[in-house]
Amino acid sequence: MTAVTFGQAVGAAFWGSLADNIGRRPAFLLSLLLTFAFGLASSASAGFYSYCVLRLATGFAIGGNLPLAVSVATELLQLSWREPGVI
């Protein structure tokens, strides 16, 4: 659990910067793809240490999911619904 949490903390900063450079939607889709790939790989890991490393990578990818999902969803709302929709 600690590996995932540490990965999320580092990933949130990384994905925010990446989203500023390449756009929110592409960064969000990439974080989803990596979450799936690393999650699947960690389910098939051979040992404890490889499992921990893959869970760290999964956490890193998860770090971009929630912040970017909120940003992308907010952009889809009408201007009059954005503030109430996020709260």
PDB file of N, CA, C and O in Angstrom:
ATOM      1  N   MET A   1       0.819  -1.190   0.000  1.00  0.00           N
ATOM      2  CA  MET A   1       0.000   0.000   0.000  1.00  0.00           C
ATOM      3  C   MET A   1       0.864   1.256   0.000  1.00  0.00           C
ATOM      4  O   MET A   1       0.506   2.247  -0.637  1.00  0.00           O
ATOM      5  N   THR A   2       1.972   1.232   0.689  1.00  0.00           N
ATOM      6  CA  THR A   2       2.849   2.396   0.746  1.00  0.00           C
ATOM      7  C   THR A   2       3.436   2.715  -0.623  1.00  0.00           C
ATOM      8  O   THR A   2       3.586   3.885  -0.978  1.00  0.00           O
ATOM      9  N   ALA A   3       3.765   1.693  -1.387  1.00  0.00           N
ATOM     10  CA  ALA A   3       4.336   1.925  -2.721  1.00  0.00           C
ATOM     11  C   ALA A   3       3.336   2.637  -3.618  1.00  0.00           C
ATOM     12  O   ALA A   3       3.708   3.541  -4.367  1.00  0.00           O
ATOM     13  N   VAL A   4       2.077   2.242  -3.549  1.00  0.00           N
ATOM     14  CA  VAL A   4       1.048   2.873  -4.376  1.00  0.00           C
ATOM     15  C   VAL A   4       0.866   4.331  -3.963  1.00  0.00           C
ATOM     16  O   VAL A   4       0.772   5.210  -4.820  1.00  0.00           O
ATOM     17  N   THR A   5       0.817   4.592  -2.661  1.00  0.00           N
ATOM     18  CA  THR A   5       0.617   5.953  -2.167  1.00  0.00           C
ATOM     19  C   THR A   5       1.781   6.861  -2.544  1.00  0.00           C
ATOM     20  O   THR A   5       1.568   7.999  -2.962  1.00  0.00           O
ATOM     21  N   PHE A   6       2.995   6.374  -2.402  1.00  0.00           N
ATOM     22  CA  PHE A   6       4.162   7.157  -2.806  1.00  0.00           C
ATOM     23  C   PHE A   6       4.142   7.420  -4.300  1.00  0.00           C
ATOM     24  O   PHE A   6       4.448   8.527  -4.742  1.00  0.00           O
ATOM     25  N   GLY A   7       3.788   6.417  -5.074  1.00  0.00           N
ATOM     26  CA  GLY A   7       3.691   6.588  -6.524  1.00  0.00           C
ATOM     27  C   GLY A   7       2.649   7.614  -6.916  1.00  0.00           C
ATOM     28  O   GLY A   7       2.851   8.375  -7.862  1.00  0.00           O
ATOM     29  N   GLN A   8       1.529   7.645  -6.194  1.00  0.00           N
ATOM     30  CA  GLN A   8       0.478   8.629  -6.484  1.00  0.00           C
ATOM     31  C   GLN A   8       0.962  10.043  -6.215  1.00  0.00           C
ATOM     32  O   GLN A   8       0.672  10.959  -6.985  1.00  0.00           O
ATOM     33  N   ALA A   9       1.696  10.226  -5.130  1.00  0.00           N
ATOM     34  CA  ALA A   9       2.183  11.564  -4.791  1.00  0.00           C
ATOM     35  C   ALA A   9       3.138  12.083  -5.861  1.00  0.00           C
ATOM     36  O   ALA A   9       3.037  13.234  -6.289  1.00  0.00           O
ATOM     37  N   VAL A  10       4.048  11.245  -6.283  1.00  0.00           N
ATOM     38  CA  VAL A  10       4.991  11.648  -7.325  1.00  0.00           C
ATOM     39  C   VAL A  10       4.281  11.785  -8.667  1.00  0.00           C
ATOM     40  O   VAL A  10       4.561  12.708  -9.431  1.00  0.00           O
ATOM     41  N   GLY A  11       3.366  10.869  -8.950  1.00  0.00           N
ATOM     42  CA  GLY A  11       2.649  10.885 -10.214  1.00  0.00           C
ATOM     43  C   GLY A  11       1.764  12.107 -10.396  1.00  0.00           C
ATOM     44  O   GLY A  11       1.630  12.618 -11.508  1.00  0.00           O
ATOM     45  N   ALA A  12       1.159  12.578  -9.315  1.00  0.00           N
ATOM     46  CA  ALA A  12       0.279  13.746  -9.422  1.00  0.00           C
ATOM     47  C   ALA A  12       1.036  14.960  -9.930  1.00  0.00           C
ATOM     48  O   ALA A  12       0.537  15.700 -10.777  1.00  0.00           O
ATOM     49  N   ALA A  13       2.239  15.164  -9.414  1.00  0.00           N
ATOM     50  CA  ALA A  13       3.054  16.292  -9.874  1.00  0.00           C
ATOM     51  C   ALA A  13       3.485  16.102 -11.329  1.00  0.00           C
ATOM     52  O   ALA A  13       3.468  17.045 -12.120  1.00  0.00           O
ATOM     53  N   PHE A  14       3.867  14.882 -11.667  1.00  0.00           N
ATOM     54  CA  PHE A  14       4.308  14.604 -13.030  1.00  0.00           C
ATOM     55  C   PHE A  14       3.175  14.789 -14.034  1.00  0.00           C
ATOM     56  O   PHE A  14       3.350  15.452 -15.056  1.00  0.00           O
ATOM     57  N   TRP A  15       2.010  14.201 -13.742  1.00  0.00           N
ATOM     58  CA  TRP A  15       0.901  14.256 -14.690  1.00  0.00           C
ATOM     59  C   TRP A  15       0.364  15.664 -14.855  1.00  0.00           C
ATOM     60  O   TRP A  15      -0.104  16.029 -15.934  1.00  0.00           O
ATOM     61  N   GLY A  16       0.426  16.458 -13.795  1.00  0.00           N
ATOM     62  CA  GLY A  16       0.007  17.858 -13.920  1.00  0.00           C
ATOM     63  C   GLY A  16       0.889  18.626 -14.885  1.00  0.00           C
ATOM     64  O   GLY A  16       0.398  19.386 -15.720  1.00  0.00           O
ATOM     65  N   SER A  17       2.191  18.424 -14.767  1.00  0.00           N
ATOM     66  CA  SER A  17       3.131  19.089 -15.682  1.00  0.00           C
ATOM     67  C   SER A  17       2.964  18.583 -17.112  1.00  0.00           C
ATOM     68  O   SER A  17       2.987  19.364 -18.064  1.00  0.00           O
ATOM     69  N   LEU A  18       2.798  17.286 -17.249  1.00  0.00           N
ATOM     70  CA  LEU A  18       2.619  16.716 -18.587  1.00  0.00           C
ATOM     71  C   LEU A  18       1.332  17.229 -19.234  1.00  0.00           C
ATOM     72  O   LEU A  18       1.307  17.522 -20.430  1.00  0.00           O
ATOM     73  N   ALA A  19       0.266  17.335 -18.441  1.00  0.00           N
ATOM     74  CA  ALA A  19      -1.007  17.836 -18.978  1.00  0.00           C
ATOM     75  C   ALA A  19      -0.878  19.280 -19.437  1.00  0.00           C
ATOM     76  O   ALA A  19      -1.518  19.676 -20.411  1.00  0.00           O
ATOM     77  N   ASP A  20      -0.066  20.068 -18.756  1.00  0.00           N
ATOM     78  CA  ASP A  20       0.162  21.445 -19.199  1.00  0.00           C
ATOM     79  C   ASP A  20       0.887  21.486 -20.536  1.00  0.00           C
ATOM     80  O   ASP A  20       0.674  22.403 -21.329  1.00  0.00           O
ATOM     81  N   ASN A  21       1.732  20.510 -20.790  1.00  0.00           N
ATOM     82  CA  ASN A  21       2.530  20.504 -22.024  1.00  0.00           C
ATOM     83  C   ASN A  21       1.821  19.861 -23.212  1.00  0.00           C
ATOM     84  O   ASN A  21       1.874  20.396 -24.320  1.00  0.00           O
ATOM     85  N   ILE A  22       1.160  18.724 -23.002  1.00  0.00           N
ATOM     86  CA  ILE A  22       0.562  18.015 -24.147  1.00  0.00           C
ATOM     87  C   ILE A  22      -0.960  18.083 -24.164  1.00  0.00           C
ATOM     88  O   ILE A  22      -1.580  17.661 -25.140  1.00  0.00           O
ATOM     89  N   GLY A  23      -1.568  18.599 -23.115  1.00  0.00           N
ATOM     90  CA  GLY A  23      -3.026  18.688 -23.044  1.00  0.00           C
ATOM     91  C   GLY A  23      -3.579  17.725 -22.018  1.00  0.00           C
ATOM     92  O   GLY A  23      -2.976  16.693 -21.723  1.00  0.00           O
ATOM     93  N   ARG A  24      -4.737  18.076 -21.475  1.00  0.00           N
ATOM     94  CA  ARG A  24      -5.325  17.265 -20.405  1.00  0.00           C
ATOM     95  C   ARG A  24      -5.840  15.915 -20.902  1.00  0.00           C
ATOM     96  O   ARG A  24      -5.612  14.887 -20.265  1.00  0.00           O
ATOM     97  N   ARG A  25      -6.524  15.921 -22.022  1.00  0.00           N
ATOM     98  CA  ARG A  25      -7.119  14.676 -22.520  1.00  0.00           C
ATOM     99  C   ARG A  25      -6.060  13.633 -22.896  1.00  0.00           C
ATOM    100  O   ARG A  25      -6.182  12.481 -22.480  1.00  0.00           O
ATOM    101  N   PRO A  26      -5.028  13.993 -23.665  1.00  0.00           N
ATOM    102  CA  PRO A  26      -4.009  12.989 -23.973  1.00  0.00           C
ATOM    103  C   PRO A  26      -3.287  12.476 -22.727  1.00  0.00           C
ATOM    104  O   PRO A  26      -2.980  11.288 -22.634  1.00  0.00           O
ATOM    105  N   ALA A  27      -3.014  13.366 -21.771  1.00  0.00           N
ATOM    106  CA  ALA A  27      -2.354  12.944 -20.536  1.00  0.00           C
ATOM    107  C   ALA A  27      -3.260  12.010 -19.737  1.00  0.00           C
ATOM    108  O   ALA A  27      -2.795  11.019 -19.173  1.00  0.00           O
ATOM    109  N   PHE A  28      -4.548  12.328 -19.691  1.00  0.00           N
ATOM    110  CA  PHE A  28      -5.505  11.478 -18.973  1.00  0.00           C
ATOM    111  C   PHE A  28      -5.586  10.092 -19.609  1.00  0.00           C
ATOM    112  O   PHE A  28      -5.544   9.082 -18.906  1.00  0.00           O
ATOM    113  N   LEU A  29      -5.700  10.041 -20.928  1.00  0.00           N
ATOM    114  CA  LEU A  29      -5.785   8.751 -21.610  1.00  0.00           C
ATOM    115  C   LEU A  29      -4.505   7.935 -21.428  1.00  0.00           C
ATOM    116  O   LEU A  29      -4.559   6.714 -21.283  1.00  0.00           O
ATOM    117  N   LEU A  30      -3.362   8.608 -21.437  1.00  0.00           N
ATOM    118  CA  LEU A  30      -2.102   7.908 -21.208  1.00  0.00           C
ATOM    119  C   LEU A  30      -2.024   7.369 -19.777  1.00  0.00           C
ATOM    120  O   LEU A  30      -1.545   6.256 -19.559  1.00  0.00           O
ATOM    121  N   SER A  31      -2.489   8.149 -18.811  1.00  0.00           N
ATOM    122  CA  SER A  31      -2.473   7.668 -17.420  1.00  0.00           C
ATOM    123  C   SER A  31      -3.415   6.478 -17.245  1.00  0.00           C
ATOM    124  O   SER A  31      -3.109   5.557 -16.488  1.00  0.00           O
ATOM    125  N   LEU A  32      -4.553   6.484 -17.934  1.00  0.00           N
ATOM    126  CA  LEU A  32      -5.451   5.330 -17.874  1.00  0.00           C
ATOM    127  C   LEU A  32      -4.822   4.085 -18.489  1.00  0.00           C
ATOM    128  O   LEU A  32      -4.931   2.986 -17.946  1.00  0.00           O
ATOM    129  N   LEU A  33      -4.168   4.273 -19.620  1.00  0.00           N
ATOM    130  CA  LEU A  33      -3.512   3.149 -20.279  1.00  0.00           C
ATOM    131  C   LEU A  33      -2.412   2.555 -19.397  1.00  0.00           C
ATOM    132  O   LEU A  33      -2.303   1.336 -19.266  1.00  0.00           O
ATOM    133  N   LEU A  34      -1.605   3.419 -18.799  1.00  0.00           N
ATOM    134  CA  LEU A  34      -0.537   2.933 -17.938  1.00  0.00           C
ATOM    135  C   LEU A  34      -1.067   2.301 -16.659  1.00  0.00           C
ATOM    136  O   LEU A  34      -0.487   1.337 -16.160  1.00  0.00           O
ATOM    137  N   THR A  35      -2.160   2.832 -16.125  1.00  0.00           N
ATOM    138  CA  THR A  35      -2.778   2.217 -14.946  1.00  0.00           C
ATOM    139  C   THR A  35      -3.219   0.792 -15.262  1.00  0.00           C
ATOM    140  O   THR A  35      -2.986  -0.127 -14.477  1.00  0.00           O
ATOM    141  N   PHE A  36      -3.847   0.619 -16.398  1.00  0.00           N
ATOM    142  CA  PHE A  36      -4.278  -0.708 -16.825  1.00  0.00           C
ATOM    143  C   PHE A  36      -3.080  -1.633 -17.028  1.00  0.00           C
ATOM    144  O   PHE A  36      -3.074  -2.763 -16.539  1.00  0.00           O
ATOM    145  N   ALA A  37      -2.065  -1.154 -17.750  1.00  0.00           N
ATOM    146  CA  ALA A  37      -0.910  -1.997 -18.077  1.00  0.00           C
ATOM    147  C   ALA A  37      -0.131  -2.395 -16.821  1.00  0.00           C
ATOM    148  O   ALA A  37       0.205  -3.567 -16.652  1.00  0.00           O
ATOM    149  N   PHE A  38       0.158  -1.436 -15.944  1.00  0.00           N
ATOM    150  CA  PHE A  38       0.912  -1.750 -14.736  1.00  0.00           C
ATOM    151  C   PHE A  38       0.077  -2.574 -13.753  1.00  0.00           C
ATOM    152  O   PHE A  38       0.615  -3.435 -13.058  1.00  0.00           O
ATOM    153  N   GLY A  39      -1.224  -2.318 -13.689  1.00  0.00           N
ATOM    154  CA  GLY A  39      -2.085  -3.126 -12.829  1.00  0.00           C
ATOM    155  C   GLY A  39      -2.142  -4.567 -13.290  1.00  0.00           C
ATOM    156  O   GLY A  39      -2.084  -5.489 -12.477  1.00  0.00           O
ATOM    157  N   LEU A  40      -2.253  -4.758 -14.573  1.00  0.00           N
ATOM    158  CA  LEU A  40      -2.265  -6.109 -15.130  1.00  0.00           C
ATOM    159  C   LEU A  40      -0.918  -6.799 -14.909  1.00  0.00           C
ATOM    160  O   LEU A  40      -0.866  -7.976 -14.552  1.00  0.00           O
ATOM    161  N   ALA A  41       0.159  -6.061 -15.124  1.00  0.00           N
ATOM    162  CA  ALA A  41       1.490  -6.637 -14.922  1.00  0.00           C
ATOM    163  C   ALA A  41       1.722  -6.987 -13.454  1.00  0.00           C
ATOM    164  O   ALA A  41       2.337  -8.010 -13.155  1.00  0.00           O
ATOM    165  N   SER A  42       1.240  -6.157 -12.545  1.00  0.00           N
ATOM    166  CA  SER A  42       1.447  -6.460 -11.126  1.00  0.00           C
ATOM    167  C   SER A  42       0.637  -7.677 -10.690  1.00  0.00           C
ATOM    168  O   SER A  42       1.027  -8.372  -9.752  1.00  0.00           O
ATOM    169  N   SER A  43      -0.472  -7.940 -11.349  1.00  0.00           N
ATOM    170  CA  SER A  43      -1.251  -9.134 -10.999  1.00  0.00           C
ATOM    171  C   SER A  43      -0.539 -10.415 -11.430  1.00  0.00           C
ATOM    172  O   SER A  43      -0.836 -11.497 -10.922  1.00  0.00           O
ATOM    173  N   ALA A  44       0.393 -10.289 -12.359  1.00  0.00           N
ATOM    174  CA  ALA A  44       1.127 -11.457 -12.842  1.00  0.00           C
ATOM    175  C   ALA A  44       2.588 -11.433 -12.424  1.00  0.00           C
ATOM    176  O   ALA A  44       3.406 -12.137 -13.017  1.00  0.00           O
ATOM    177  N   SER A  45       2.934 -10.641 -11.417  1.00  0.00           N
ATOM    178  CA  SER A  45       4.334 -10.530 -11.017  1.00  0.00           C
ATOM    179  C   SER A  45       4.845 -11.844 -10.423  1.00  0.00           C
ATOM    180  O   SER A  45       4.095 -12.623  -9.835  1.00  0.00           O
ATOM    181  N   ALA A  46       6.139 -12.054 -10.601  1.00  0.00           N
ATOM    182  CA  ALA A  46       6.736 -13.317 -10.197  1.00  0.00           C
ATOM    183  C   ALA A  46       7.133 -13.353  -8.733  1.00  0.00           C
ATOM    184  O   ALA A  46       7.128 -14.424  -8.126  1.00  0.00           O
ATOM    185  N   GLY A  47       7.470 -12.232  -8.158  1.00  0.00           N
ATOM    186  CA  GLY A  47       7.935 -12.221  -6.777  1.00  0.00           C
ATOM    187  C   GLY A  47       7.515 -10.961  -6.050  1.00  0.00           C
ATOM    188  O   GLY A  47       6.889 -10.066  -6.619  1.00  0.00           O
ATOM    189  N   PHE A  48       7.874 -10.914  -4.789  1.00  0.00           N
ATOM    190  CA  PHE A  48       7.460  -9.796  -3.946  1.00  0.00           C
ATOM    191  C   PHE A  48       8.063  -8.478  -4.407  1.00  0.00           C
ATOM    192  O   PHE A  48       7.352  -7.475  -4.476  1.00  0.00           O
ATOM    193  N   TYR A  49       9.350  -8.452  -4.724  1.00  0.00           N
ATOM    194  CA  TYR A  49      10.007  -7.197  -5.104  1.00  0.00           C
ATOM    195  C   TYR A  49       9.508  -6.678  -6.451  1.00  0.00           C
ATOM    196  O   TYR A  49       9.320  -5.474  -6.622  1.00  0.00           O
ATOM    197  N   SER A  50       9.297  -7.570  -7.392  1.00  0.00           N
ATOM    198  CA  SER A  50       8.743  -7.123  -8.675  1.00  0.00           C
ATOM    199  C   SER A  50       7.313  -6.632  -8.490  1.00  0.00           C
ATOM    200  O   SER A  50       6.888  -5.692  -9.162  1.00  0.00           O
ATOM    201  N   TYR A  51       6.569  -7.261  -7.584  1.00  0.00           N
ATOM    202  CA  TYR A  51       5.212  -6.803  -7.280  1.00  0.00           C
ATOM    203  C   TYR A  51       5.242  -5.388  -6.705  1.00  0.00           C
ATOM    204  O   TYR A  51       4.441  -4.543  -7.102  1.00  0.00           O
ATOM    205  N   CYS A  52       6.156  -5.126  -5.778  1.00  0.00           N
ATOM    206  CA  CYS A  52       6.251  -3.792  -5.164  1.00  0.00           C
ATOM    207  C   CYS A  52       6.621  -2.731  -6.193  1.00  0.00           C
ATOM    208  O   CYS A  52       6.067  -1.632  -6.177  1.00  0.00           O
ATOM    209  N   VAL A  53       7.546  -3.049  -7.080  1.00  0.00           N
ATOM    210  CA  VAL A  53       7.956  -2.092  -8.117  1.00  0.00           C
ATOM    211  C   VAL A  53       6.792  -1.818  -9.074  1.00  0.00           C
ATOM    212  O   VAL A  53       6.557  -0.671  -9.455  1.00  0.00           O
ATOM    213  N   LEU A  54       6.079  -2.848  -9.451  1.00  0.00           N
ATOM    214  CA  LEU A  54       4.945  -2.663 -10.358  1.00  0.00           C
ATOM    215  C   LEU A  54       3.792  -1.922  -9.680  1.00  0.00           C
ATOM    216  O   LEU A  54       3.082  -1.162 -10.337  1.00  0.00           O
ATOM    217  N   ARG A  55       3.597  -2.131  -8.385  1.00  0.00           N
ATOM    218  CA  ARG A  55       2.567  -1.367  -7.672  1.00  0.00           C
ATOM    219  C   ARG A  55       2.969   0.096  -7.538  1.00  0.00           C
ATOM    220  O   ARG A  55       2.114   0.980  -7.573  1.00  0.00           O
ATOM    221  N   LEU A  56       4.267   0.356  -7.386  1.00  0.00           N
ATOM    222  CA  LEU A  56       4.767   1.736  -7.380  1.00  0.00           C
ATOM    223  C   LEU A  56       4.472   2.396  -8.726  1.00  0.00           C
ATOM    224  O   LEU A  56       4.019   3.539  -8.774  1.00  0.00           O
ATOM    225  N   ALA A  57       4.727   1.681  -9.809  1.00  0.00           N
ATOM    226  CA  ALA A  57       4.438   2.210 -11.144  1.00  0.00           C
ATOM    227  C   ALA A  57       2.936   2.398 -11.353  1.00  0.00           C
ATOM    228  O   ALA A  57       2.513   3.359 -11.996  1.00  0.00           O
ATOM    229  N   THR A  58       2.133   1.484 -10.812  1.00  0.00           N
ATOM    230  CA  THR A  58       0.683   1.632 -10.903  1.00  0.00           C
ATOM    231  C   THR A  58       0.224   2.875 -10.156  1.00  0.00           C
ATOM    232  O   THR A  58      -0.608   3.634 -10.653  1.00  0.00           O
ATOM    233  N   GLY A  59       0.765   3.081  -8.969  1.00  0.00           N
ATOM    234  CA  GLY A  59       0.433   4.280  -8.203  1.00  0.00           C
ATOM    235  C   GLY A  59       0.827   5.548  -8.929  1.00  0.00           C
ATOM    236  O   GLY A  59       0.103   6.543  -8.895  1.00  0.00           O
ATOM    237  N   PHE A  60       1.978   5.512  -9.587  1.00  0.00           N
ATOM    238  CA  PHE A  60       2.434   6.660 -10.376  1.00  0.00           C
ATOM    239  C   PHE A  60       1.421   6.990 -11.466  1.00  0.00           C
ATOM    240  O   PHE A  60       1.097   8.157 -11.688  1.00  0.00           O
ATOM    241  N   ALA A  61       0.927   5.967 -12.140  1.00  0.00           N
ATOM    242  CA  ALA A  61      -0.066   6.186 -13.199  1.00  0.00           C
ATOM    243  C   ALA A  61      -1.403   6.637 -12.616  1.00  0.00           C
ATOM    244  O   ALA A  61      -2.073   7.487 -13.202  1.00  0.00           O
ATOM    245  N   ILE A  62      -1.797   6.084 -11.478  1.00  0.00           N
ATOM    246  CA  ILE A  62      -3.053   6.465 -10.825  1.00  0.00           C
ATOM    247  C   ILE A  62      -3.008   7.925 -10.388  1.00  0.00           C
ATOM    248  O   ILE A  62      -4.046   8.585 -10.332  1.00  0.00           O
ATOM    249  N   GLY A  63      -1.820   8.433 -10.080  1.00  0.00           N
ATOM    250  CA  GLY A  63      -1.677   9.818  -9.644  1.00  0.00           C
ATOM    251  C   GLY A  63      -2.228  10.832 -10.627  1.00  0.00           C
ATOM    252  O   GLY A  63      -2.546  11.954 -10.233  1.00  0.00           O
ATOM    253  N   GLY A  64      -2.347  10.475 -11.874  1.00  0.00           N
ATOM    254  CA  GLY A  64      -2.903  11.391 -12.862  1.00  0.00           C
ATOM    255  C   GLY A  64      -4.385  11.191 -13.130  1.00  0.00           C
ATOM    256  O   GLY A  64      -5.031  12.059 -13.715  1.00  0.00           O
ATOM    257  N   ASN A  65      -4.929  10.061 -12.710  1.00  0.00           N
ATOM    258  CA  ASN A  65      -6.319   9.747 -13.058  1.00  0.00           C
ATOM    259  C   ASN A  65      -7.330  10.719 -12.467  1.00  0.00           C
ATOM    260  O   ASN A  65      -8.088  11.341 -13.212  1.00  0.00           O
ATOM    261  N   LEU A  66      -7.358  10.863 -11.163  1.00  0.00           N
ATOM    262  CA  LEU A  66      -8.395  11.684 -10.539  1.00  0.00           C
ATOM    263  C   LEU A  66      -8.271  13.170 -10.865  1.00  0.00           C
ATOM    264  O   LEU A  66      -9.261  13.775 -11.277  1.00  0.00           O
ATOM    265  N   PRO A  67      -7.093  13.785 -10.698  1.00  0.00           N
ATOM    266  CA  PRO A  67      -7.024  15.214 -11.029  1.00  0.00           C
ATOM    267  C   PRO A  67      -7.346  15.514 -12.492  1.00  0.00           C
ATOM    268  O   PRO A  67      -8.034  16.489 -12.796  1.00  0.00           O
ATOM    269  N   LEU A  68      -6.849  14.679 -13.387  1.00  0.00           N
ATOM    270  CA  LEU A  68      -7.106  14.917 -14.805  1.00  0.00           C
ATOM    271  C   LEU A  68      -8.542  14.586 -15.182  1.00  0.00           C
ATOM    272  O   LEU A  68      -9.113  15.237 -16.057  1.00  0.00           O
ATOM    273  N   ALA A  69      -9.135  13.590 -14.541  1.00  0.00           N
ATOM    274  CA  ALA A  69     -10.536  13.260 -14.824  1.00  0.00           C
ATOM    275  C   ALA A  69     -11.453  14.416 -14.433  1.00  0.00           C
ATOM    276  O   ALA A  69     -12.399  14.735 -15.154  1.00  0.00           O
ATOM    277  N   VAL A  70     -11.172  15.036 -13.301  1.00  0.00           N
ATOM    278  CA  VAL A  70     -11.978  16.179 -12.870  1.00  0.00           C
ATOM    279  C   VAL A  70     -11.809  17.335 -13.851  1.00  0.00           C
ATOM    280  O   VAL A  70     -12.786  17.994 -14.206  1.00  0.00           O
ATOM    281  N   SER A  71     -10.587  17.585 -14.289  1.00  0.00           N
ATOM    282  CA  SER A  71     -10.347  18.675 -15.241  1.00  0.00           C
ATOM    283  C   SER A  71     -11.038  18.429 -16.577  1.00  0.00           C
ATOM    284  O   SER A  71     -11.676  19.326 -17.128  1.00  0.00           O
ATOM    285  N   VAL A  72     -10.908  17.221 -17.089  1.00  0.00           N
ATOM    286  CA  VAL A  72     -11.515  16.894 -18.382  1.00  0.00           C
ATOM    287  C   VAL A  72     -13.040  16.949 -18.278  1.00  0.00           C
ATOM    288  O   VAL A  72     -13.698  17.483 -19.171  1.00  0.00           O
ATOM    289  N   ALA A  73     -13.597  16.415 -17.219  1.00  0.00           N
ATOM    290  CA  ALA A  73     -15.055  16.436 -17.047  1.00  0.00           C
ATOM    291  C   ALA A  73     -15.575  17.856 -16.866  1.00  0.00           C
ATOM    292  O   ALA A  73     -16.651  18.194 -17.359  1.00  0.00           O
ATOM    293  N   THR A  74     -14.820  18.679 -16.168  1.00  0.00           N
ATOM    294  CA  THR A  74     -15.230  20.069 -15.963  1.00  0.00           C
ATOM    295  C   THR A  74     -15.261  20.823 -17.281  1.00  0.00           C
ATOM    296  O   THR A  74     -16.145  21.653 -17.491  1.00  0.00           O
ATOM    297  N   GLU A  75     -14.326  20.556 -18.164  1.00  0.00           N
ATOM    298  CA  GLU A  75     -14.295  21.235 -19.458  1.00  0.00           C
ATOM    299  C   GLU A  75     -15.486  20.854 -20.338  1.00  0.00           C
ATOM    300  O   GLU A  75     -15.849  21.599 -21.248  1.00  0.00           O
ATOM    301  N   LEU A  76     -16.090  19.706 -20.070  1.00  0.00           N
ATOM    302  CA  LEU A  76     -17.233  19.275 -20.861  1.00  0.00           C
ATOM    303  C   LEU A  76     -18.538  19.932 -20.417  1.00  0.00           C
ATOM    304  O   LEU A  76     -19.525  19.912 -21.152  1.00  0.00           O
ATOM    305  N   LEU A  77     -18.545  20.511 -19.218  1.00  0.00           N
ATOM    306  CA  LEU A  77     -19.756  21.163 -18.711  1.00  0.00           C
ATOM    307  C   LEU A  77     -19.940  22.545 -19.318  1.00  0.00           C
ATOM    308  O   LEU A  77     -18.971  23.190 -19.719  1.00  0.00           O
ATOM    309  N   GLN A  78     -21.188  22.997 -19.383  1.00  0.00           N
ATOM    310  CA  GLN A  78     -21.463  24.361 -19.807  1.00  0.00           C
ATOM    311  C   GLN A  78     -20.884  25.313 -18.763  1.00  0.00           C
ATOM    312  O   GLN A  78     -20.709  24.941 -17.602  1.00  0.00           O
ATOM    313  N   LEU A  79     -20.591  26.534 -19.179  1.00  0.00           N
ATOM    314  CA  LEU A  79     -20.009  27.510 -18.255  1.00  0.00           C
ATOM    315  C   LEU A  79     -20.869  27.729 -17.015  1.00  0.00           C
ATOM    316  O   LEU A  79     -20.334  27.865 -15.915  1.00  0.00           O
ATOM    317  N   SER A  80     -22.173  27.764 -17.170  1.00  0.00           N
ATOM    318  CA  SER A  80     -23.050  28.009 -16.025  1.00  0.00           C
ATOM    319  C   SER A  80     -23.084  26.828 -15.051  1.00  0.00           C
ATOM    320  O   SER A  80     -23.474  27.003 -13.896  1.00  0.00           O
ATOM    321  N   TRP A  81     -22.686  25.631 -15.491  1.00  0.00           N
ATOM    322  CA  TRP A  81     -22.707  24.441 -14.646  1.00  0.00           C
ATOM    323  C   TRP A  81     -21.343  24.074 -14.090  1.00  0.00           C
ATOM    324  O   TRP A  81     -21.253  23.159 -13.272  1.00  0.00           O
ATOM    325  N   ARG A  82     -20.290  24.742 -14.496  1.00  0.00           N
ATOM    326  CA  ARG A  82     -18.946  24.318 -14.087  1.00  0.00           C
ATOM    327  C   ARG A  82     -18.709  24.422 -12.594  1.00  0.00           C
ATOM    328  O   ARG A  82     -18.258  23.462 -11.969  1.00  0.00           O
ATOM    329  N   GLU A  83     -19.006  25.572 -12.014  1.00  0.00           N
ATOM    330  CA  GLU A  83     -18.748  25.699 -10.580  1.00  0.00           C
ATOM    331  C   GLU A  83     -19.611  24.770  -9.744  1.00  0.00           C
ATOM    332  O   GLU A  83     -19.074  24.071  -8.884  1.00  0.00           O
ATOM    333  N   PRO A  84     -20.934  24.725  -9.954  1.00  0.00           N
ATOM    334  CA  PRO A  84     -21.737  23.790  -9.150  1.00  0.00           C
ATOM    335  C   PRO A  84     -21.420  22.329  -9.465  1.00  0.00           C
ATOM    336  O   PRO A  84     -21.562  21.466  -8.598  1.00  0.00           O
ATOM    337  N   GLY A  85     -20.994  22.046 -10.690  1.00  0.00           N
ATOM    338  CA  GLY A  85     -20.704  20.680 -11.080  1.00  0.00           C
ATOM    339  C   GLY A  85     -19.459  20.120 -10.432  1.00  0.00           C
ATOM    340  O   GLY A  85     -19.374  18.914 -10.201  1.00  0.00           O
ATOM    341  N   VAL A  86     -18.501  20.958 -10.135  1.00  0.00           N
ATOM    342  CA  VAL A  86     -17.254  20.509  -9.524  1.00  0.00           C
ATOM    343  C   VAL A  86     -17.418  20.374  -8.017  1.00  0.00           C
ATOM    344  O   VAL A  86     -16.824  19.494  -7.395  1.00  0.00           O
ATOM    345  N   ILE A  87     -18.213  21.234  -7.448  1.00  0.00           N
ATOM    346  CA  ILE A  87     -18.417  21.177  -5.984  1.00  0.00           C
ATOM    347  C   ILE A  87     -19.319  20.060  -5.680  1.00  0.00           C
ATOM    348  O   ILE A  87     -19.633  19.819  -4.515  1.00  0.00           O
TER     349      ILE A  87
END
